[in-house]
Amino acid sequence: MTSLSLTDRFEQYLVTERRFSQHTLLAYANDLLQFVEFAGIAGERDWKEVNHQLIRGWIVHLLEGKQTARTVNRKLSCLRSFFKWTVKESIIADSPMRKIRGPKTEKRLPQFVREADLAPERIDPLFASNFEGQRDRLMLEVFYQTGIRLSELINLREANVVSTHIKVLGKRNKERLIPIGSDLYELINAYRKLKPQGPDSAEVLFVSKQGRKLYPTLVYRKINTYLGSVTNVQKKSPHVLRHTFATDMLNNGAGLETLKELLGHANLSATQVYTHNSFAQLNSIYSQAHPRGRKK
């Protein structure tokens, strides 16, 4: 059995059992290919010869090639999953990743847009009254009011959007319900009246002028352009609006467990990063409001 067939079997496992997204599958495939080329792996027997020294050599190679610690750790996560699977399949006896520690990463706080910058009086004038303008306006509002991911917005089904909530299919095909307000539902219905007929119009909520399902780069480009008109944050993407949703929810009293469910996080540690932004907001309020805390 060749190394190609082994990696193919692993990718099939990721699809059928782990239910990874297409984006993650592509990243894992590229990471495995890079390691195969570095290690000179030509067949299944070569995988059995991989040890922790070889993997550490790959880490050094990546870092010397100016790869960031965050990128290196993502690649190591791929290898960790791969060798865990090979142990499970009795292909190797023990994972060489057990002795591997990734490089330390600098903790980065999620960027978010100020609430005032997304006020209707600032946002509304940016959008035309035609179909595309109202679609883009709705996309921005859905990102901000629900915190969904780009892939989740693109795949949001018409049947899963009702007056009180939307049903979202998240990572690993996990469904979750996200409440929506009456104002957002009114925007959705106004958009529906302008929505053109096309091959995908009855299936998904957001479509192009031709009634076809949107593609990621179009949505990213639209959001990037509109955010560039109202904020100077470094990153201007749909994911920044997800961060903004989470930050505003915490600042206004939402609990971490509730936010975890709304965001579709697998564990609480992924949600806790937003507490840093929330504390920064509290600290700012304290320094302005308390007589002993005011900055001179």
C-alpha positions in Angstrom: 0.0 0.0 0.0 1.5 3.4 -1.0 1.7 6.5 1.0 -0.8 8.1 -1.4 -3.4 5.4 -0.6 -2.7 5.8 3.1 -3.2 9.6 3.0 -6.3 9.1 0.8 -7.7 6.7 3.5 -7.1 9.3 6.1 -8.8 12.0 4.1 -11.8 9.7 3.7 -11.9 9.3 7.4 -11.9 13.1 7.9 -14.8 13.3 5.5 -17.0 10.4 6.7 -16.3 10.3 10.4 -14.9 13.7 11.4 -17.0 15.6 8.9 -14.4 18.3 8.3 -15.2 21.2 6.1 -13.8 21.4 2.6 -11.6 24.3 3.7 -10.1 22.2 6.5 -9.7 19.1 4.3 -7.7 21.1 1.8 -5.5 22.6 4.5 -4.8 19.1 6.0 -4.1 17.7 2.5 -1.5 20.4 1.8 0.1 20.0 5.2 0.5 16.3 4.8 1.9 16.7 1.3 4.5 19.2 2.7 5.6 16.7 5.3 5.7 13.8 2.8 8.0 15.9 0.6 10.2 17.0 3.5 10.5 13.5 4.9 10.9 11.7 1.6 8.0 9.3 2.3 7.4 7.0 -0.6 5.2 4.2 1.0 3.4 3.0 4.1 6.6 1.5 5.4 8.2 4.9 5.5 5.5 6.3 7.7 6.4 3.6 10.3 9.9 5.0 10.4 8.9 8.5 11.2 10.1 9.6 14.7 10.0 12.6 16.9 13.4 13.8 15.7 12.3 13.9 12.1 9.2 15.9 13.1 11.3 18.3 15.1 13.5 18.8 12.1 10.4 19.7 10.1 9.5 22.2 12.7 12.9 23.9 12.5 12.7 23.8 8.7 9.3 25.5 8.7 10.4 28.2 11.2 13.6 28.9 9.2 11.4 29.3 6.2 9.6 32.2 8.0 6.5 30.2 8.8 4.7 31.7 11.8 4.4 29.7 15.0 0.6 29.7 14.5 1.0 28.2 11.1 3.5 25.6 12.3 1.1 24.6 15.1 -1.7 24.2 12.6 0.4 21.8 10.6 1.4 19.9 13.7 -2.3 19.5 14.5 -2.7 17.8 11.1 0.1 15.4 11.9 -1.2 14.8 15.3 -4.6 13.8 13.9 -3.0 11.7 11.2 -0.8 9.6 13.6 -3.6 9.2 16.0 -5.6 7.7 13.2 -2.8 5.4 12.1 -2.5 4.1 15.7 -6.3 3.6 15.8 -6.1 1.6 12.5 -3.1 -0.4 13.9 -0.9 0.8 11.1 1.7 2.0 13.7 2.1 1.1 17.3 2.7 4.5 18.9 2.4 8.1 17.7 5.7 10.0 17.3 3.7 13.2 18.1 3.6 12.3 21.8 7.1 13.9 22.3 6.3 16.9 20.2 5.5 20.4 21.6 4.8 23.1 19.1 6.4 26.6 19.2 4.8 29.1 21.5 2.4 31.5 19.8 1.8 35.1 20.7 -1.8 35.5 21.9 -3.8 37.8 19.7 -7.0 39.3 20.9 -9.8 39.2 18.4 -10.4 42.5 16.6 -13.9 44.0 16.7 -15.7 47.0 15.3 -17.0 49.6 17.7 -20.8 49.4 18.3 -21.1 53.1 17.3 -19.4 52.4 13.9 -22.2 49.9 13.0 -25.0 52.3 14.0 -27.8 52.4 11.4 -27.2 56.1 10.6 -23.6 55.2 9.6 -24.4 52.0 7.8 -27.6 52.7 5.9 -26.3 55.4 3.5 -23.6 53.0 2.2 -26.1 50.7 0.5 -28.1 51.2 -2.7 -31.9 50.6 -2.7 -31.7 48.0 -5.5 -31.4 44.2 -4.9 -27.7 44.0 -4.6 -27.5 46.9 -2.2 -30.2 45.5 0.1 -28.7 42.0 -0.1 -25.3 43.4 1.0 -27.0 45.4 3.8 -28.7 42.2 5.0 -25.5 40.2 4.8 -23.7 42.7 7.1 -26.6 42.8 9.5 -26.9 39.0 9.7 -23.1 38.6 10.4 -23.3 41.2 13.1 -26.6 40.1 14.7 -26.0 36.4 14.7 -22.2 35.9 14.7 -22.4 33.2 12.0 -19.4 32.2 9.9 -19.0 33.0 6.2 -19.6 29.4 5.1 -22.7 29.3 7.3 -24.2 32.5 5.7 -23.6 31.2 2.2 -25.3 27.9 3.0 -28.2 29.4 5.0 -31.3 27.8 3.7 -34.6 29.6 3.0 -36.5 27.0 4.9 -34.4 27.5 8.0 -35.1 31.3 8.3 -38.3 32.0 10.3 -39.5 35.0 12.3 -37.9 34.1 15.6 -34.7 32.3 14.7 -32.4 30.9 12.0 -31.2 27.3 11.9 -27.5 27.1 11.0 -25.5 24.1 9.9 -22.0 24.6 11.4 -18.8 22.7 11.5 -19.0 19.0 11.5 -22.6 19.2 10.4 -23.7 20.4 13.8 -27.0 22.3 13.8 -27.7 25.2 16.1 -30.6 27.7 16.5 -29.8 31.4 16.7 -32.5 33.9 17.8 -33.2 36.9 15.6 -35.0 40.1 16.4 -38.1 41.5 14.6 -36.1 44.3 13.0 -33.8 41.8 11.3 -36.7 39.7 10.2 -38.2 42.7 8.6 -35.0 43.3 6.7 -35.1 39.7 5.5 -38.6 39.9 4.2 -37.8 43.2 2.5 -34.9 41.5 0.8 -37.0 38.5 -0.2 -39.4 40.8 -2.1 -36.4 42.0 -4.3 -34.9 38.5 -4.6 -34.5 37.4 -8.2 -35.6 33.9 -9.4 -32.9 31.5 -10.3 -31.6 28.0 -9.9 -30.7 28.4 -6.2 -33.3 31.1 -5.2 -35.7 28.7 -3.5 -33.0 26.8 -1.7 -30.7 29.3 -0.1 -31.4 32.8 1.3 -28.5 34.8 -0.3 -28.1 34.7 -4.0 -26.6 36.6 -6.9 -28.5 38.7 -9.5 -28.8 35.5 -11.5 -30.3 33.7 -8.6 -27.3 31.6 -7.9 -25.7 30.7 -4.6 -23.0 33.2 -3.5 -19.3 32.3 -3.4 -17.0 33.1 -0.5 -14.7 35.7 -2.2 -17.7 37.8 -3.3 -19.1 38.0 0.3 -15.6 38.7 1.7 -15.0 41.5 -0.8 -18.4 43.1 -0.1 -18.0 43.1 3.7 -14.4 44.3 3.4 -15.5 47.3 1.3 -18.3 48.3 3.5 -16.4 48.0 6.8 -13.6 50.0 5.2 -16.1 52.9 5.0 -16.9 52.9 8.7 -13.9 51.6 10.7 -10.2 51.6 10.7 -9.6 48.2 12.3 -6.8 46.3 10.6 -8.9 43.4 9.5 -12.2 44.0 7.8 -13.8 40.7 7.2 -17.0 38.7 8.0 -15.0 37.0 10.8 -14.4 40.4 12.4 -18.2 40.9 12.6 -18.4 37.5 14.3 -15.9 38.8 16.8 -17.9 42.0 17.2 -21.1 40.0 17.8 -19.3 38.0 20.6 -17.7 41.0 22.2 -21.0 43.0 22.2 -22.9 40.1 23.7 -20.4 39.7 26.6 -20.3 43.5 27.2 -24.1 43.5 27.5 -24.4 40.7 30.0 -24.4 37.4 28.0 -22.8 34.4 29.7 -20.0 32.4 28.3 -22.0 29.2 28.0 -24.8 31.0 26.1 -22.2 32.6 23.8 -20.5 29.2 23.2 -23.8 27.8 22.0 -24.6 30.8 19.8 -21.1 30.7 18.2 -21.2 26.9 17.7 -17.9 26.4 19.5 -17.0 22.8 20.4 -15.5 23.8 23.8 -15.5 26.8 26.2 -11.9 27.6 25.8 -12.5 28.9 22.2 -15.1 31.3 23.6 -13.1 32.5 26.6 -10.8 34.6 24.4 -13.6 37.2 24.1 -13.5 37.8 27.9 -10.2 39.8 27.3 -12.0 42.2 25.1 -14.9 42.4 27.5 -12.6 43.2 30.4 -10.9 45.9 28.3 -14.3 47.5 27.9 -15.1 47.3 31.6 -11.6 48.7 32.4 -12.3 51.7 30.0 -15.6 52.4 31.6 -14.1 52.2 35.1 -11.3 54.6 34.3 -13.8 57.1 33.0 -16.5 56.7 35.6 -14.9 56.1 39.0 -13.5 59.2 40.8 -10.4 57.2 41.9 -10.0 55.5 38.6 -10.1 58.5 36.3 -6.9 59.1 34.4 -5.3 62.5 35.2 
